[in-house]
Amino acid sequence: MKSTRLLFALAGSVALTFGMAASASAKTIDVVASFTVLADVVKNVGGDHVHVKSLVPANGDPHEFEPSPDDAKAVKGAAVTFVSGEGLESWFERLTKASGATEKPVVVSTGIKTHTFEDDGKKVTDPHVWNSVPNVLIWVSNIEKSLAKADPEDAADFKANAARYTKQLEELNASVHAKLDAVAKDKRKVLTSHDAFGYYGKEYGVTFLSPLGVSTETEASAGDVAKLIEQIKKEKVRVYFFENSNDPRLIKQIADATGAQPGGELYPEALSAADGPASTYAKLISYNTDQIVKAIAR
């Protein structure tokens, strides 16, 4: 009987030790990402080893976001913070100062070949790099390296997650190309609320027109709107889209003046809620592509 009790005691001790070891190996680090698209990519690379907070919520506009005191606390306590950069998060520097954080954020768009254009008389860099899937492959590499630096013990898992996710994104990119390549080039023209699809257009061969520049903080003048209406008529743009994170009134007025027909809603810079059609980055790209193809191919 004593030997049986001893055996159970030893078994319990081994189980407790194993449980403690498993618990120790399954640690997580707190990570902050500036907006939902980036947060999802970080989650895919970090896996179970990261707890990711997105500052901008689902369906939120990353251009006009107003951080809260709780956001400052999250930045202060994070093991690493991620931003896309290129002027997207104009509010982030103020947030960092308010939080008292000393570590600089990781700019995941480092290494991406950006493009610039004239916006309200100024040369600006288009920050919406994620709308081209190959650019997010660069994000993945930058995120993996940064997480491995913050949590060296789990570097092998970050590397494996990044490799798996990279393969998924490469397949997604090929799928988008195939769907749009099947549509005649002269039909690949779309009207949207603001210039958020420049990288998508360049990568996949779609022309996007919009009344606003790269930021929703700008306003279109009456003259600019009039010129855009004439351009839409001249180029025979037949379809327009609302954007999930922006005010639809201006784009609706322009559509009414040109005869452009509604194509639905696109998600240029914010994921949908969890029960929506664009709850992950991969779903966002797939959904936007399917909406565009369905509208322009008819």
Short mmCIF file of the C-alpha atoms (twelve columns), coordinates in Angstrom:
data_MODEL
# 
_entry.id   MODEL 
# 
loop_
_atom_site.group_PDB 
_atom_site.id 
_atom_site.type_symbol 
_atom_site.label_atom_id 
_atom_site.label_alt_id 
_atom_site.label_comp_id 
_atom_site.label_asym_id 
_atom_site.label_seq_id 
_atom_site.Cartn_x 
_atom_site.Cartn_y 
_atom_site.Cartn_z 
_atom_site.pdbx_PDB_model_num 
ATOM 1   C CA . MET A 1   0.000   0.000  0.000   1 
ATOM 2   C CA . LYS A 2   2.850   2.345  0.881   1 
ATOM 3   C CA . SER A 3   4.481   1.672  -2.480  1 
ATOM 4   C CA . THR A 4   1.197   2.477  -4.242  1 
ATOM 5   C CA . ARG A 5   0.854   5.771  -2.360  1 
ATOM 6   C CA . LEU A 6   4.490   6.572  -3.184  1 
ATOM 7   C CA . LEU A 7   3.855   5.822  -6.859  1 
ATOM 8   C CA . PHE A 8   0.864   8.189  -6.924  1 
ATOM 9   C CA . ALA A 9   2.850   10.840 -5.112  1 
ATOM 10  C CA . LEU A 10  5.695   10.557 -7.613  1 
ATOM 11  C CA . ALA A 11  3.233   10.656 -10.512 1 
ATOM 12  C CA . GLY A 12  1.625   13.767 -9.070  1 
ATOM 13  C CA . SER A 13  5.020   15.370 -8.601  1 
ATOM 14  C CA . VAL A 14  6.010   14.619 -12.209 1 
ATOM 15  C CA . ALA A 15  2.695   15.966 -13.472 1 
ATOM 16  C CA . LEU A 16  3.107   19.137 -11.412 1 
ATOM 17  C CA . THR A 17  6.669   19.597 -12.625 1 
ATOM 18  C CA . PHE A 18  5.596   19.010 -16.249 1 
ATOM 19  C CA . GLY A 19  2.696   21.420 -15.829 1 
ATOM 20  C CA . MET A 20  5.002   24.094 -14.418 1 
ATOM 21  C CA . ALA A 21  7.454   23.575 -17.291 1 
ATOM 22  C CA . ALA A 22  4.664   23.780 -19.861 1 
ATOM 23  C CA . SER A 23  3.382   26.919 -18.203 1 
ATOM 24  C CA . ALA A 24  6.846   28.453 -18.223 1 
ATOM 25  C CA . SER A 25  7.367   27.626 -21.903 1 
ATOM 26  C CA . ALA A 26  3.979   29.066 -22.846 1 
ATOM 27  C CA . LYS A 27  4.686   32.595 -21.673 1 
ATOM 28  C CA . THR A 28  3.260   35.489 -23.622 1 
ATOM 29  C CA . ILE A 29  4.511   39.022 -24.130 1 
ATOM 30  C CA . ASP A 30  2.306   42.089 -24.402 1 
ATOM 31  C CA . VAL A 31  2.526   43.709 -27.816 1 
ATOM 32  C CA . VAL A 32  0.856   46.839 -29.184 1 
ATOM 33  C CA . ALA A 33  0.068   47.471 -32.864 1 
ATOM 34  C CA . SER A 34  -1.190  50.784 -34.165 1 
ATOM 35  C CA . PHE A 35  -4.205  49.490 -36.132 1 
ATOM 36  C CA . THR A 36  -6.143  46.307 -36.810 1 
ATOM 37  C CA . VAL A 37  -4.536  45.249 -40.099 1 
ATOM 38  C CA . LEU A 38  -1.089  45.359 -38.543 1 
ATOM 39  C CA . ALA A 39  -2.298  43.717 -35.320 1 
ATOM 40  C CA . ASP A 40  -3.570  40.713 -37.270 1 
ATOM 41  C CA . VAL A 41  -0.266  40.245 -39.097 1 
ATOM 42  C CA . VAL A 42  1.590   40.445 -35.768 1 
ATOM 43  C CA . LYS A 43  -0.750  37.801 -34.301 1 
ATOM 44  C CA . ASN A 44  -0.016  35.457 -37.183 1 
ATOM 45  C CA . VAL A 45  3.725   35.738 -36.620 1 
ATOM 46  C CA . GLY A 46  3.616   35.790 -32.822 1 
ATOM 47  C CA . GLY A 47  1.079   33.010 -32.361 1 
ATOM 48  C CA . ASP A 48  0.451   31.890 -28.786 1 
ATOM 49  C CA . HIS A 49  3.492   33.775 -27.522 1 
ATOM 50  C CA . VAL A 50  1.999   37.255 -27.945 1 
ATOM 51  C CA . HIS A 51  -0.989  39.132 -26.622 1 
ATOM 52  C CA . VAL A 52  -1.664  41.839 -29.210 1 
ATOM 53  C CA . LYS A 53  -3.619  45.032 -28.593 1 
ATOM 54  C CA . SER A 54  -4.683  47.134 -31.564 1 
ATOM 55  C CA . LEU A 55  -4.929  50.814 -30.658 1 
ATOM 56  C CA . VAL A 56  -7.328  51.710 -33.477 1 
ATOM 57  C CA . PRO A 57  -10.415 49.474 -33.173 1 
ATOM 58  C CA . ALA A 58  -12.184 47.464 -35.868 1 
ATOM 59  C CA . ASN A 59  -13.722 49.718 -38.553 1 
ATOM 60  C CA . GLY A 60  -11.676 52.628 -37.146 1 
ATOM 61  C CA . ASP A 61  -9.838  55.275 -39.171 1 
ATOM 62  C CA . PRO A 62  -6.069  55.154 -38.454 1 
ATOM 63  C CA . HIS A 63  -5.629  58.701 -39.814 1 
ATOM 64  C CA . GLU A 64  -7.958  60.435 -37.371 1 
ATOM 65  C CA . PHE A 65  -7.620  58.216 -34.291 1 
ATOM 66  C CA . GLU A 66  -7.654  59.863 -30.862 1 
ATOM 67  C CA . PRO A 67  -5.746  57.770 -28.280 1 
ATOM 68  C CA . SER A 68  -7.018  57.361 -24.719 1 
ATOM 69  C CA . PRO A 69  -5.166  57.172 -21.364 1 
ATOM 70  C CA . ASP A 70  -5.613  53.388 -21.500 1 
ATOM 71  C CA . ASP A 71  -3.798  53.361 -24.841 1 
ATOM 72  C CA . ALA A 72  -0.905  55.244 -23.237 1 
ATOM 73  C CA . LYS A 73  -0.736  52.618 -20.475 1 
ATOM 74  C CA . ALA A 74  -0.692  49.834 -23.057 1 
ATOM 75  C CA . VAL A 75  2.186   51.436 -24.962 1 
ATOM 76  C CA . LYS A 76  4.107   51.993 -21.724 1 
ATOM 77  C CA . GLY A 77  3.736   48.356 -20.679 1 
ATOM 78  C CA . ALA A 78  4.346   46.705 -24.051 1 
ATOM 79  C CA . ALA A 79  7.402   44.564 -24.704 1 
ATOM 80  C CA . VAL A 80  7.364   45.912 -28.258 1 
ATOM 81  C CA . THR A 81  5.152   48.283 -30.243 1 
ATOM 82  C CA . PHE A 82  4.569   48.181 -33.989 1 
ATOM 83  C CA . VAL A 83  3.551   50.926 -36.422 1 
ATOM 84  C CA . SER A 84  3.291   50.879 -40.196 1 
ATOM 85  C CA . GLY A 85  4.917   54.292 -40.569 1 
ATOM 86  C CA . GLU A 86  5.223   56.461 -43.695 1 
ATOM 87  C CA . GLY A 87  3.022   59.122 -42.098 1 
ATOM 88  C CA . LEU A 88  0.004   56.915 -41.402 1 
ATOM 89  C CA . GLU A 89  -0.028  57.246 -37.601 1 
ATOM 90  C CA . SER A 90  0.485   60.992 -37.179 1 
ATOM 91  C CA . TRP A 91  -0.838  60.683 -33.615 1 
ATOM 92  C CA . PHE A 92  1.567   57.976 -32.434 1 
ATOM 93  C CA . GLU A 93  4.494   60.212 -31.509 1 
ATOM 94  C CA . ARG A 94  2.258   62.255 -29.213 1 
ATOM 95  C CA . LEU A 95  0.961   59.061 -27.641 1 
ATOM 96  C CA . THR A 96  4.477   57.782 -27.002 1 
ATOM 97  C CA . LYS A 97  5.461   61.008 -25.245 1 
ATOM 98  C CA . ALA A 98  2.318   60.960 -23.130 1 
ATOM 99  C CA . SER A 99  2.932   57.334 -22.142 1 
ATOM 100 C CA . GLY A 100 6.495   57.908 -20.998 1 
ATOM 101 C CA . ALA A 101 7.689   54.933 -23.046 1 
ATOM 102 C CA . THR A 102 11.395  55.006 -23.836 1 
ATOM 103 C CA . GLU A 103 11.569  52.296 -26.508 1 
ATOM 104 C CA . LYS A 104 10.986  53.415 -30.083 1 
ATOM 105 C CA . PRO A 105 8.275   51.581 -32.047 1 
ATOM 106 C CA . VAL A 106 9.206   49.114 -34.762 1 
ATOM 107 C CA . VAL A 107 8.354   50.584 -38.185 1 
ATOM 108 C CA . VAL A 108 7.306   47.481 -40.077 1 
ATOM 109 C CA . SER A 109 7.267   49.190 -43.488 1 
ATOM 110 C CA . THR A 110 11.043  49.671 -43.397 1 
ATOM 111 C CA . GLY A 111 12.455  48.252 -46.635 1 
ATOM 112 C CA . ILE A 112 9.283   48.675 -48.693 1 
ATOM 113 C CA . LYS A 113 9.601   50.595 -51.954 1 
ATOM 114 C CA . THR A 114 7.066   53.370 -51.468 1 
ATOM 115 C CA . HIS A 115 5.628   55.767 -54.028 1 
ATOM 116 C CA . THR A 116 4.865   59.474 -53.774 1 
ATOM 117 C CA . PHE A 117 2.483   61.826 -55.534 1 
ATOM 118 C CA . GLU A 118 1.082   65.331 -55.367 1 
ATOM 119 C CA . ASP A 119 -1.592  65.811 -52.708 1 
ATOM 120 C CA . ASP A 120 -3.003  69.288 -52.105 1 
ATOM 121 C CA . GLY A 121 0.076   70.841 -53.721 1 
ATOM 122 C CA . LYS A 122 2.555   68.833 -51.644 1 
ATOM 123 C CA . LYS A 123 4.591   65.723 -52.393 1 
ATOM 124 C CA . VAL A 124 3.515   62.986 -49.989 1 
ATOM 125 C CA . THR A 125 4.320   59.325 -49.456 1 
ATOM 126 C CA . ASP A 126 1.402   56.934 -49.768 1 
ATOM 127 C CA . PRO A 127 1.286   55.059 -46.422 1 
ATOM 128 C CA . HIS A 128 -1.215  52.348 -47.453 1 
ATOM 129 C CA . VAL A 129 1.475   49.791 -48.254 1 
ATOM 130 C CA . TRP A 130 -0.454  46.744 -46.959 1 
ATOM 131 C CA . ASN A 131 -2.912  46.814 -49.871 1 
ATOM 132 C CA . SER A 132 -0.210  45.097 -51.915 1 
ATOM 133 C CA . VAL A 133 0.388   41.617 -50.491 1 
ATOM 134 C CA . PRO A 134 4.122   41.532 -51.426 1 
ATOM 135 C CA . ASN A 135 4.635   44.525 -49.131 1 
ATOM 136 C CA . VAL A 136 3.170   42.609 -46.197 1 
ATOM 137 C CA . LEU A 137 5.716   39.865 -46.799 1 
ATOM 138 C CA . ILE A 138 8.291   42.500 -45.822 1 
ATOM 139 C CA . TRP A 139 6.177   43.312 -42.756 1 
ATOM 140 C CA . VAL A 140 6.288   39.645 -41.761 1 
ATOM 141 C CA . SER A 141 10.080  39.540 -41.923 1 
ATOM 142 C CA . ASN A 142 10.449  42.732 -39.878 1 
ATOM 143 C CA . ILE A 143 7.931   41.539 -37.283 1 
ATOM 144 C CA . GLU A 144 9.608   38.150 -36.899 1 
ATOM 145 C CA . LYS A 145 12.997  39.732 -36.221 1 
ATOM 146 C CA . SER A 146 11.554  42.194 -33.712 1 
ATOM 147 C CA . LEU A 147 9.614   39.545 -31.793 1 
ATOM 148 C CA . ALA A 148 12.673  37.290 -31.674 1 
ATOM 149 C CA . LYS A 149 14.657  40.163 -30.198 1 
ATOM 150 C CA . ALA A 150 11.975  40.834 -27.569 1 
ATOM 151 C CA . ASP A 151 11.494  37.135 -26.753 1 
ATOM 152 C CA . PRO A 152 14.588  35.129 -27.798 1 
ATOM 153 C CA . GLU A 153 13.345  31.926 -26.161 1 
ATOM 154 C CA . ASP A 154 10.518  31.624 -28.685 1 
ATOM 155 C CA . ALA A 155 12.465  32.726 -31.763 1 
ATOM 156 C CA . ALA A 156 12.136  29.301 -33.425 1 
ATOM 157 C CA . ASP A 157 8.351   29.444 -33.148 1 
ATOM 158 C CA . PHE A 158 8.261   32.966 -34.583 1 
ATOM 159 C CA . LYS A 159 10.344  31.771 -37.515 1 
ATOM 160 C CA . ALA A 160 8.047   28.794 -38.148 1 
ATOM 161 C CA . ASN A 161 4.931   30.953 -37.889 1 
ATOM 162 C CA . ALA A 162 6.414   33.495 -40.295 1 
ATOM 163 C CA . ALA A 163 7.252   30.770 -42.821 1 
ATOM 164 C CA . ARG A 164 3.720   29.347 -42.638 1 
ATOM 165 C CA . TYR A 165 2.098   32.758 -42.964 1 
ATOM 166 C CA . THR A 166 4.412   33.761 -45.813 1 
ATOM 167 C CA . LYS A 167 3.278   30.727 -47.809 1 
ATOM 168 C CA . GLN A 168 -0.371  31.644 -47.153 1 
ATOM 169 C CA . LEU A 169 0.193   35.218 -48.328 1 
ATOM 170 C CA . GLU A 170 2.044   34.115 -51.454 1 
ATOM 171 C CA . GLU A 171 -0.914  31.918 -52.384 1 
ATOM 172 C CA . LEU A 172 -3.268  34.836 -51.669 1 
ATOM 173 C CA . ASN A 173 -1.244  37.142 -53.917 1 
ATOM 174 C CA . ALA A 174 -1.358  34.645 -56.781 1 
ATOM 175 C CA . SER A 175 -5.127  34.308 -56.334 1 
ATOM 176 C CA . VAL A 176 -5.690  38.091 -56.508 1 
ATOM 177 C CA . HIS A 177 -3.614  38.346 -59.676 1 
ATOM 178 C CA . ALA A 178 -5.533  35.491 -61.294 1 
ATOM 179 C CA . LYS A 179 -8.940  37.014 -60.506 1 
ATOM 180 C CA . LEU A 180 -8.070  40.482 -61.817 1 
ATOM 181 C CA . ASP A 181 -6.067  39.281 -64.812 1 
ATOM 182 C CA . ALA A 182 -9.293  37.685 -66.030 1 
ATOM 183 C CA . VAL A 183 -10.956 41.124 -66.306 1 
ATOM 184 C CA . ALA A 184 -10.293 43.308 -69.363 1 
ATOM 185 C CA . LYS A 185 -7.881  46.162 -68.573 1 
ATOM 186 C CA . ASP A 186 -10.239 48.873 -69.792 1 
ATOM 187 C CA . LYS A 187 -12.795 47.758 -67.185 1 
ATOM 188 C CA . ARG A 188 -10.422 47.916 -64.221 1 
ATOM 189 C CA . LYS A 189 -11.442 51.396 -63.056 1 
ATOM 190 C CA . VAL A 190 -12.955 52.169 -59.650 1 
ATOM 191 C CA . LEU A 191 -14.099 55.242 -57.682 1 
ATOM 192 C CA . THR A 192 -13.368 55.213 -53.916 1 
ATOM 193 C CA . SER A 193 -13.512 57.726 -51.040 1 
ATOM 194 C CA . HIS A 194 -9.772  58.430 -50.699 1 
ATOM 195 C CA . ASP A 195 -6.416  57.379 -52.146 1 
ATOM 196 C CA . ALA A 196 -5.920  54.189 -50.141 1 
ATOM 197 C CA . PHE A 197 -5.517  51.707 -52.989 1 
ATOM 198 C CA . GLY A 198 -2.461  53.030 -54.803 1 
ATOM 199 C CA . TYR A 199 -0.290  50.008 -54.017 1 
ATOM 200 C CA . TYR A 200 -3.135  47.635 -54.810 1 
ATOM 201 C CA . GLY A 201 -3.665  49.380 -58.138 1 
ATOM 202 C CA . LYS A 202 -0.006  49.214 -59.070 1 
ATOM 203 C CA . GLU A 203 0.406   45.566 -58.082 1 
ATOM 204 C CA . TYR A 204 -2.806  44.253 -59.627 1 
ATOM 205 C CA . GLY A 205 -3.436  46.632 -62.528 1 
ATOM 206 C CA . VAL A 206 -6.492  48.546 -61.308 1 
ATOM 207 C CA . THR A 207 -7.056  52.321 -61.684 1 
ATOM 208 C CA . PHE A 208 -8.543  54.016 -58.601 1 
ATOM 209 C CA . LEU A 209 -9.971  57.542 -58.589 1 
ATOM 210 C CA . SER A 210 -10.968 59.420 -55.420 1 
ATOM 211 C CA . PRO A 211 -11.935 62.924 -54.219 1 
ATOM 212 C CA . LEU A 212 -9.596  62.842 -51.212 1 
ATOM 213 C CA . GLY A 213 -5.846  62.289 -50.932 1 
ATOM 214 C CA . VAL A 214 -3.987  59.687 -48.905 1 
ATOM 215 C CA . SER A 215 -5.447  60.947 -45.630 1 
ATOM 216 C CA . THR A 216 -9.084  61.316 -44.657 1 
ATOM 217 C CA . GLU A 217 -8.052  64.404 -42.671 1 
ATOM 218 C CA . THR A 218 -7.910  66.407 -45.911 1 
ATOM 219 C CA . GLU A 219 -10.891 68.044 -47.614 1 
ATOM 220 C CA . ALA A 220 -11.651 68.197 -51.312 1 
ATOM 221 C CA . SER A 221 -12.252 71.626 -52.843 1 
ATOM 222 C CA . ALA A 222 -15.211 72.303 -55.111 1 
ATOM 223 C CA . GLY A 223 -12.801 72.699 -58.027 1 
ATOM 224 C CA . ASP A 224 -11.126 69.348 -57.343 1 
ATOM 225 C CA . VAL A 225 -14.491 67.610 -57.138 1 
ATOM 226 C CA . ALA A 226 -15.601 69.193 -60.428 1 
ATOM 227 C CA . LYS A 227 -12.388 68.019 -62.152 1 
ATOM 228 C CA . LEU A 228 -12.841 64.534 -60.753 1 
ATOM 229 C CA . ILE A 229 -16.424 64.368 -62.018 1 
ATOM 230 C CA . GLU A 230 -15.243 65.288 -65.509 1 
ATOM 231 C CA . GLN A 231 -12.449 62.697 -65.334 1 
ATOM 232 C CA . ILE A 232 -14.866 59.994 -64.219 1 
ATOM 233 C CA . LYS A 233 -17.177 60.777 -67.140 1 
ATOM 234 C CA . LYS A 234 -14.285 60.916 -69.612 1 
ATOM 235 C CA . GLU A 235 -12.759 57.619 -68.479 1 
ATOM 236 C CA . LYS A 236 -16.192 56.009 -68.140 1 
ATOM 237 C CA . VAL A 237 -15.728 54.828 -64.573 1 
ATOM 238 C CA . ARG A 238 -18.869 52.819 -63.976 1 
ATOM 239 C CA . VAL A 239 -18.677 51.793 -60.318 1 
ATOM 240 C CA . TYR A 240 -17.963 53.329 -56.919 1 
ATOM 241 C CA . PHE A 241 -17.335 51.909 -53.458 1 
ATOM 242 C CA . PHE A 242 -17.914 53.116 -49.931 1 
ATOM 243 C CA . GLU A 243 -15.156 52.528 -47.373 1 
ATOM 244 C CA . ASN A 244 -15.905 50.961 -44.005 1 
ATOM 245 C CA . SER A 245 -13.945 53.538 -41.983 1 
ATOM 246 C CA . ASN A 246 -14.914 56.759 -43.814 1 
ATOM 247 C CA . ASP A 247 -17.848 59.146 -44.278 1 
ATOM 248 C CA . PRO A 248 -19.710 58.084 -47.477 1 
ATOM 249 C CA . ARG A 249 -21.535 61.356 -48.223 1 
ATOM 250 C CA . LEU A 250 -19.011 62.944 -50.618 1 
ATOM 251 C CA . ILE A 251 -18.471 59.826 -52.678 1 
ATOM 252 C CA . LYS A 252 -22.259 59.394 -52.969 1 
ATOM 253 C CA . GLN A 253 -22.635 62.977 -54.256 1 
ATOM 254 C CA . ILE A 254 -19.969 62.390 -56.895 1 
ATOM 255 C CA . ALA A 255 -21.558 59.103 -57.933 1 
ATOM 256 C CA . ASP A 256 -24.929 60.808 -58.318 1 
ATOM 257 C CA . ALA A 257 -23.315 63.418 -60.595 1 
ATOM 258 C CA . THR A 258 -21.565 60.879 -62.791 1 
ATOM 259 C CA . GLY A 259 -23.975 57.982 -62.935 1 
ATOM 260 C CA . ALA A 260 -21.513 55.580 -61.322 1 
ATOM 261 C CA . GLN A 261 -23.245 52.605 -59.751 1 
ATOM 262 C CA . PRO A 262 -22.622 51.279 -56.222 1 
ATOM 263 C CA . GLY A 263 -20.306 48.292 -55.969 1 
ATOM 264 C CA . GLY A 264 -20.576 47.795 -52.224 1 
ATOM 265 C CA . GLU A 265 -18.166 48.441 -49.379 1 
ATOM 266 C CA . LEU A 266 -14.387 48.043 -49.309 1 
ATOM 267 C CA . TYR A 267 -12.016 47.719 -46.356 1 
ATOM 268 C CA . PRO A 268 -8.912  49.761 -47.248 1 
ATOM 269 C CA . GLU A 269 -7.314  50.302 -43.831 1 
ATOM 270 C CA . ALA A 270 -9.357  48.684 -41.072 1 
ATOM 271 C CA . LEU A 271 -10.553 45.169 -40.400 1 
ATOM 272 C CA . SER A 272 -14.222 44.505 -39.825 1 
ATOM 273 C CA . ALA A 273 -15.553 43.238 -36.510 1 
ATOM 274 C CA . ALA A 274 -14.941 39.541 -35.834 1 
ATOM 275 C CA . ASP A 275 -18.297 38.586 -37.361 1 
ATOM 276 C CA . GLY A 276 -17.751 40.734 -40.463 1 
ATOM 277 C CA . PRO A 277 -16.384 39.809 -43.902 1 
ATOM 278 C CA . ALA A 278 -12.870 41.217 -43.355 1 
ATOM 279 C CA . SER A 279 -11.918 40.103 -39.861 1 
ATOM 280 C CA . THR A 280 -8.331  39.204 -40.830 1 
ATOM 281 C CA . TYR A 281 -5.821  40.687 -43.251 1 
ATOM 282 C CA . ALA A 282 -6.118  37.725 -45.629 1 
ATOM 283 C CA . LYS A 283 -9.923  37.974 -45.579 1 
ATOM 284 C CA . LEU A 284 -9.711  41.741 -46.165 1 
ATOM 285 C CA . ILE A 285 -7.655  41.311 -49.339 1 
ATOM 286 C CA . SER A 286 -9.836  38.464 -50.590 1 
ATOM 287 C CA . TYR A 287 -13.077 40.282 -49.845 1 
ATOM 288 C CA . ASN A 288 -11.958 43.559 -51.453 1 
ATOM 289 C CA . THR A 289 -10.799 41.705 -54.541 1 
ATOM 290 C CA . ASP A 290 -14.016 39.737 -54.891 1 
ATOM 291 C CA . GLN A 291 -16.098 42.921 -54.496 1 
ATOM 292 C CA . ILE A 292 -14.061 44.783 -57.101 1 
ATOM 293 C CA . VAL A 293 -14.062 41.924 -59.612 1 
ATOM 294 C CA . LYS A 294 -17.802 41.367 -59.242 1 
ATOM 295 C CA . ALA A 295 -18.498 45.075 -59.827 1 
ATOM 296 C CA . ILE A 296 -16.181 45.798 -62.754 1 
ATOM 297 C CA . ALA A 297 -16.654 42.544 -64.654 1 
ATOM 298 C CA . ARG A 298 -20.385 42.978 -65.176 1 
# 
